[in-house]
Amino acid sequence: MATFVHVPGSKATGRLVFSGVGAVDDAITIGATVYTLKAGPTTVAGQVKIGATAAETASNLIAAINGGAGAGSAYGSLTTPHPDVSAQSDAAGIVGIVAKAAG
């Protein structure tokens, strides 16, 4: 379940909670960017590897959103950092999303 909070003049935030590891071809859309869960990513942009645990899948998604470590193994190597948001781990299996700009 995703929740989003907007306060005028502040950065929008949201949370994505993984209750399980996810399934192949599950899609997560943030703005115009679509991330697709896969058993193992290739070079395809937006692919995110399904982990052995919900926390691992969440960690792989965070890396994909931020352009962090794991390109080609945790997420598709042609994935670029999300242009509008960054992500961090709020807790095991929970992805915190924060807009890069206020508005």
C-alpha positions in Angstrom: 0.0 0.0 0.0 1.4 3.4 -0.9 0.6 6.6 1.0 1.5 10.1 -0.1 1.5 13.4 1.9 1.6 16.8 0.3 2.0 20.1 2.3 2.2 23.2 0.2 5.7 24.6 0.0 7.3 21.4 1.2 8.6 18.3 -0.5 6.1 15.6 -1.2 6.7 12.2 0.5 5.4 8.7 0.2 5.9 5.2 1.3 5.8 1.9 -0.5 5.3 -1.1 1.7 6.3 -4.6 0.5 4.2 -7.2 2.3 6.0 -9.9 0.3 8.8 -10.2 -2.3 6.6 -9.2 -5.2 5.9 -11.2 -8.4 7.4 -11.1 -11.9 6.0 -8.2 -13.9 4.5 -6.4 -10.9 4.8 -2.7 -11.9 5.6 0.3 -9.6 4.9 3.7 -11.2 6.4 6.9 -9.8 5.5 9.9 -11.9 6.3 8.9 -15.5 8.8 6.2 -14.5 7.8 2.5 -14.4 9.8 0.0 -12.4 9.0 -3.7 -13.2 9.9 -6.6 -10.9 11.8 -9.4 -12.6 13.5 -12.6 -11.5 16.8 -11.1 -12.7 17.4 -7.8 -14.5 19.2 -7.4 -17.8 20.3 -4.2 -19.3 16.6 -3.1 -19.6 15.9 0.2 -17.9 13.4 0.0 -15.1 13.8 -3.7 -14.3 14.2 -4.4 -10.6 15.3 -7.8 -9.3 12.9 -9.6 -6.9 14.8 -10.4 -3.7 14.7 -13.4 -1.4 12.9 -11.2 1.1 10.6 -8.1 1.0 13.5 -6.1 2.4 15.8 -7.2 -0.4 13.3 -6.3 -3.1 12.7 -2.9 -1.4 16.5 -2.4 -1.3 16.8 -3.2 -5.0 14.0 -0.7 -5.8 15.8 2.0 -3.7 19.0 1.4 -5.6 17.2 1.7 -8.9 15.4 4.9 -8.0 18.6 6.5 -6.7 21.0 5.0 -9.3 22.9 3.4 -6.5 25.1 0.3 -6.3 23.9 -2.8 -8.1 23.3 -1.7 -11.7 23.1 -4.9 -13.8 22.5 -7.2 -10.7 19.9 -5.5 -8.5 18.3 -3.5 -11.3 18.7 -3.1 -15.1 22.0 -1.5 -16.0 20.4 1.1 -18.3 18.2 2.4 -15.5 19.0 6.1 -14.7 18.3 7.8 -11.4 14.7 9.0 -11.1 14.5 12.7 -12.2 12.0 13.8 -9.6 12.4 11.7 -6.4 14.9 10.0 -4.2 14.3 6.9 -2.0 15.5 5.5 1.3 14.7 2.6 3.5 12.2 3.6 6.2 12.3 0.1 7.7 12.6 -3.5 6.4 10.4 -3.8 3.3 9.4 -0.1 3.4 10.6 2.4 0.7 10.4 6.0 1.7 10.1 8.4 -1.3 10.9 12.1 -1.2 10.4 14.6 -4.0 13.7 16.4 -5.0 11.9 19.7 -5.2 9.3 21.4 -3.1 5.9 22.2 -4.6 
